[in-house]
Structures are given as structure tokens and as C-alpha cells.
Amino acid sequence: MLSKLKEWWQVRKTFRKWNRHPILGTVLHHAREAMQDQSKCLAQLEDKKQGEIIINIMQDCDEIISSSNPVQANRLKIADWSYEFAQCQVLLLDEHSSWPILHKFDGVSGELHCHLMELVEKSKYVSKMAFQIKPQFEPTLSNISDFLMLRSRQVSLILESFNIIRVGLKDFSEFDIKEWYRPYIVSQCIVAEAEFRRELGLSSAYKNDRTGLKPLAHSLWLNNIENGEQDLRWAWERAWAEMTNEPSPYNDVVWK
């Protein structure tokens, strides 16, 4: 009984510390609000599961803020989670997408959702989802889509939390058209789409890619993050131009 009381007191103390921090407090408030938002699926989770997700997010964010290089630590966390976020986005993408700007970019088709059942057999990522459904239900397009949506919301909340850290650390360009975060996420979506299409045996979603190198060029963001490049957008656009001999697809894009 006494040990449980001490544990409860320590958790309470830790949450107070997070709540008082100017950046961590914002992350905590956002996570709590997301859990109550009926439109984001997370409200359907049990209280215990919601609490576990919030604690895991906050511990990661606390670790970032306490590190010797918070900006780089946060970028690496974003890199850890962004590819799964991208996988969810391209599998769920249709005309009703929550992120319609994706439709503007060559390399993302909106065609993959109708191939979900085929991907159960051909994609490790989708197969794992089907495996988690099987103890209770036989996988169908409907329940895999529902599971994918819930997972998408969880991963989205994690990334949103790291993005709050990014903004709090001022890891952005003062000029919106030269920011790095959203172009990086779009590139991850293009890479994820290319990999799913390879698993399905489908042709490229690119309308104009004679060399077949564009998905590879989009993946180069990760190298720049891992190498600690200070200006990620500049480093990626330089690599893109060298590989494709074309201007950046993100030139003059207005992000909303």
C-alpha cells in the first residue's frame, strides 16, 4: 500500500513538473485535449491506454528537452515516427483525406486504400495489423481500415507532440516557404507510397520520372537528419537537384 502511494505521489510530482514547463506543458495540454476529441478516435480508448500513451509521449519529450542537443534529439524522434505516419496517410488517402495538400504532389496516388486486403498478404506493415485483429475478428477491409485509422491518430498525436517541441525550440525557418518539416513529411509519404506499390507490383505513381530515382531522392531527408545537417531544407534541395536535375517540388508551396 505504501509503495503504491509513493508511486502515485511520484507520478503526480512528475506531471506537475511537466505542466509548469513552457514547452512540455503545451505538449501535455495538447495530448489531453486530443484524447477527449471525439473526432480523432482516441476518445474510444480505455482510460488506462490513454494514460499510457500520454506518459510515453511526455517521457520522450522530457528526454528530448533534457538532452545536450534538444534540436537534434527531437529531429531523430521525428524521424523515428514519421515513416509510420506516412504509411498510414497513403493507405488512408482518398478524396476525403484529412490532409488534402498531399493530392498536390506527384508520387502520391490515393489508390492504395482499395488494395488493403491484398497488402495483408504482401506488406509486413499491413500484415501485422491484420494479425492484431485476428484474435477477435477475421480481418476485413472495414476493420483493417478502422484499425489503421486508430493507429494513424495515435502516431499523429506523437508526431504533433514532437512538432510542438520543434516549434518551441525554434527549429524552423522564419519564411514559411522554406520550412523543412511539412516537406519532409510529404517526402516520407512519397517514399511509403513507392514501397507499397513495389510490394503490390504496381507501376510508379509518378507521372514523370524517367530515371525512377525520385522516390530515392525523397528518402534523402533521413540521411541529412542523421548526419546532423543544420539547414535540412537546403541540404535536401541540393541533393534533390543533383539526383534529378530538377527544381524542388516544394518551391513556392504555401502550407496551410
C-alpha positions as CSV (number, residue, x, y, z in Angstrom):
1,M,0.0,0.0,0.0
2,L,2.8,2.4,1.0
3,S,4.8,1.6,-2.2
4,K,1.7,2.4,-4.4
5,L,1.2,5.6,-2.6
6,K,4.8,6.6,-3.2
7,E,4.4,5.7,-6.9
8,W,1.2,7.7,-7.2
9,W,2.9,10.7,-5.5
10,Q,5.9,10.5,-7.8
11,V,3.7,10.4,-10.9
12,R,1.8,13.4,-9.6
13,K,5.0,15.3,-9.0
14,T,6.3,14.5,-12.5
15,F,3.1,15.7,-14.1
16,R,3.3,18.9,-12.1
17,K,6.8,19.4,-13.4
18,W,5.8,18.8,-17.0
19,N,2.8,21.1,-16.6
20,R,4.9,24.0,-15.4
21,H,7.4,23.8,-18.2
22,P,6.7,26.2,-21.1
23,I,7.1,23.6,-23.8
24,L,6.2,20.4,-22.1
25,G,3.1,22.0,-20.6
26,T,1.9,22.8,-24.1
27,V,2.5,19.2,-25.2
28,L,0.7,17.8,-22.2
29,H,-2.3,20.1,-22.7
30,H,-2.5,19.1,-26.4
31,A,-2.3,15.4,-25.7
32,R,-5.0,15.6,-23.1
33,E,-7.3,17.5,-25.4
34,A,-6.6,15.0,-28.3
35,M,-7.7,12.2,-26.0
36,Q,-11.1,13.9,-25.4
37,D,-11.7,14.8,-29.1
38,Q,-14.4,12.5,-30.3
39,S,-13.5,13.2,-34.0
40,K,-10.0,11.7,-33.6
41,C,-10.9,8.2,-32.5
42,L,-8.6,8.3,-29.4
43,A,-11.6,9.0,-27.1
44,Q,-12.7,5.4,-27.6
45,L,-9.6,4.0,-26.0
46,E,-9.8,2.9,-22.3
47,D,-8.6,5.4,-19.8
48,K,-5.6,3.2,-18.9
49,K,-4.5,3.0,-22.5
50,Q,-4.9,6.8,-22.9
51,G,-2.8,7.4,-19.8
52,E,-0.1,5.1,-21.1
53,I,0.1,6.9,-24.4
54,I,0.3,10.3,-22.7
55,I,3.0,9.1,-20.3
56,N,5.1,7.6,-23.1
57,I,4.8,10.8,-25.1
58,M,5.7,13.0,-22.1
59,Q,8.7,10.8,-21.1
60,D,10.1,11.0,-24.7
61,C,9.6,14.8,-24.8
62,D,11.2,15.2,-21.3
63,E,14.1,13.2,-22.5
64,I,14.5,15.5,-25.6
65,I,14.3,18.7,-23.6
66,S,16.9,17.4,-21.1
67,S,19.3,16.2,-23.7
68,S,22.6,18.0,-24.6
69,N,21.3,18.8,-28.1
70,P,17.5,19.1,-27.9
71,V,17.0,20.1,-31.5
72,Q,18.9,17.1,-32.9
73,A,17.3,14.8,-30.3
74,N,13.8,16.0,-31.4
75,R,14.6,15.6,-35.1
76,L,15.7,12.0,-34.5
77,K,12.4,11.3,-32.7
78,I,10.5,12.8,-35.6
79,A,12.5,10.6,-38.0
80,D,11.6,7.5,-35.8
81,W,7.9,8.1,-36.1
82,S,7.4,9.9,-39.4
83,Y,7.6,6.9,-41.7
84,E,4.8,5.0,-40.0
85,F,2.7,8.2,-40.1
86,A,3.4,8.4,-43.8
87,Q,2.4,4.7,-44.3
88,C,-0.9,5.4,-42.6
89,Q,-1.6,8.6,-44.6
90,V,-1.0,7.0,-48.1
91,L,-3.1,3.9,-47.1
92,L,-6.0,6.0,-45.9
93,L,-5.7,8.7,-48.6
94,D,-8.8,9.4,-50.7
95,E,-10.8,12.4,-51.7
96,H,-11.9,12.9,-48.1
97,S,-8.3,13.0,-46.8
98,S,-7.7,15.0,-43.6
99,W,-4.5,16.3,-45.3
100,P,-5.7,17.3,-48.8
101,I,-2.4,19.0,-49.7
102,L,-1.0,15.5,-50.4
103,H,-3.0,15.4,-53.6
104,K,-0.9,18.3,-55.0
105,F,2.2,16.2,-55.1
106,D,3.3,13.8,-57.8
107,G,4.2,10.4,-56.3
108,V,1.1,10.1,-54.1
109,S,-1.9,8.5,-55.8
110,G,-4.8,7.9,-53.4
111,E,-5.1,4.5,-54.9
112,L,-3.7,2.3,-52.2
113,H,-6.7,2.1,-49.9
114,C,-8.5,-0.3,-52.3
115,H,-5.5,-2.6,-52.2
116,L,-5.6,-3.0,-48.4
117,M,-6.7,-6.7,-48.4
118,E,-4.0,-7.5,-51.0
119,L,-1.4,-5.8,-48.8
120,V,-2.4,-8.1,-45.9
121,E,-0.6,-10.8,-47.8
122,K,2.2,-8.7,-49.3
123,S,3.1,-6.0,-46.8
124,K,4.7,-6.7,-43.5
125,Y,3.2,-3.5,-42.0
126,V,-0.4,-4.3,-43.0
127,S,0.1,-8.0,-42.2
128,K,1.0,-7.0,-38.6
129,M,-2.2,-5.0,-38.3
130,A,-4.3,-8.0,-39.6
131,F,-2.5,-10.2,-37.0
132,Q,-3.5,-7.9,-34.2
133,I,-7.2,-8.0,-35.3
134,K,-7.3,-11.8,-35.7
135,P,-7.8,-12.8,-32.1
136,Q,-11.2,-11.2,-32.1
137,F,-12.2,-10.8,-35.7
138,E,-11.4,-12.1,-39.1
139,P,-9.7,-9.2,-41.0
140,T,-11.9,-7.4,-43.4
141,L,-11.4,-4.2,-45.4
142,S,-13.7,-2.4,-42.9
143,N,-12.0,-3.5,-39.7
144,I,-8.5,-3.1,-41.1
145,S,-9.4,0.4,-42.2
146,D,-10.8,1.2,-38.7
147,F,-7.6,-0.2,-37.0
148,L,-5.5,1.8,-39.4
149,M,-7.4,5.0,-38.7
150,L,-6.9,4.5,-34.9
151,R,-3.2,3.8,-35.3
152,S,-2.9,6.8,-37.6
153,R,-4.4,9.0,-34.9
154,Q,-2.1,7.7,-32.3
155,V,1.0,8.2,-34.4
156,S,-0.3,11.6,-35.5
157,L,-0.5,12.7,-31.8
158,I,3.0,11.5,-31.2
159,L,4.3,13.5,-34.2
160,E,2.2,16.5,-33.3
161,S,3.9,16.4,-29.8
162,F,7.4,16.4,-31.3
163,N,6.3,19.2,-33.7
164,I,5.3,21.3,-30.7
165,I,8.8,20.7,-29.3
166,R,10.2,21.7,-32.7
167,V,8.4,25.0,-32.7
168,G,9.2,25.6,-29.1
169,L,12.9,25.1,-29.9
170,K,12.5,27.4,-32.9
171,D,13.7,24.7,-35.3
172,F,12.0,26.4,-38.3
173,S,12.6,29.0,-41.0
174,E,11.2,32.4,-40.5
175,F,10.0,32.1,-44.1
176,D,7.1,29.7,-44.4
177,I,8.0,28.7,-48.0
178,K,11.4,27.5,-46.7
179,E,10.3,25.4,-43.7
180,W,11.5,21.8,-43.6
181,Y,9.0,19.8,-41.5
182,R,6.0,19.6,-43.8
183,P,8.0,19.0,-47.0
184,Y,9.9,16.2,-45.1
185,I,6.6,14.6,-44.1
186,V,5.3,14.8,-47.7
187,S,8.5,13.2,-48.9
188,Q,8.1,10.4,-46.4
189,C,4.6,9.8,-47.8
190,I,6.0,9.5,-51.4
191,V,8.6,7.0,-50.2
192,A,6.0,5.0,-48.4
193,E,3.7,5.0,-51.4
194,A,6.6,3.8,-53.6
195,E,7.3,0.9,-51.2
196,F,3.7,-0.2,-51.1
197,R,3.4,-0.1,-54.8
198,R,6.6,-2.2,-55.1
199,E,5.1,-4.8,-52.8
200,L,1.9,-4.8,-54.9
201,G,3.8,-5.0,-58.2
202,L,2.2,-1.7,-59.3
203,S,3.9,0.9,-61.6
204,S,5.2,4.1,-60.1
205,A,2.7,6.8,-59.0
206,Y,5.0,9.3,-60.6
207,K,3.7,10.8,-63.9
208,N,7.1,12.0,-64.9
209,D,10.2,10.1,-63.5
210,R,12.2,8.7,-66.4
211,T,15.1,7.6,-64.2
212,G,13.0,6.1,-61.4
213,L,15.1,7.9,-58.9
214,K,12.6,10.4,-57.4
215,P,11.4,8.2,-54.5
216,L,15.0,7.5,-53.6
217,A,15.7,11.3,-53.7
218,H,12.8,11.9,-51.4
219,S,14.3,9.5,-48.9
220,L,17.5,11.6,-48.5
221,W,16.0,13.8,-45.8
222,L,16.7,11.0,-43.4
223,N,20.4,11.0,-44.2
224,N,20.5,14.7,-43.5
225,I,18.7,14.3,-40.2
226,E,21.0,11.5,-39.0
227,N,24.1,13.5,-40.2
228,G,23.1,16.5,-38.1
229,E,22.7,18.9,-41.0
230,Q,21.7,22.3,-39.6
231,D,19.6,23.5,-42.6
232,L,17.6,20.4,-43.6
233,R,15.6,22.1,-46.4
234,W,18.7,23.5,-48.1
235,A,20.7,20.2,-47.8
236,W,17.8,18.2,-49.2
237,E,17.0,20.5,-52.1
238,R,20.7,20.5,-53.1
239,A,20.7,16.6,-53.0
240,W,17.4,16.6,-55.0
241,A,18.8,18.8,-57.7
242,E,22.0,16.8,-58.0
243,M,20.0,13.5,-58.4
244,T,17.1,14.6,-60.6
245,N,18.4,17.7,-62.3
246,E,15.0,19.3,-61.5
247,P,13.9,22.1,-59.1
248,S,12.4,21.2,-55.8
249,P,8.8,20.1,-55.9
250,Y,8.3,22.3,-52.8
251,N,9.3,25.6,-54.3
252,D,6.6,28.2,-53.7
253,V,4.3,25.8,-52.0
254,V,2.0,27.6,-49.5
255,W,1.5,25.4,-46.5
256,K,-1.8,25.7,-44.7
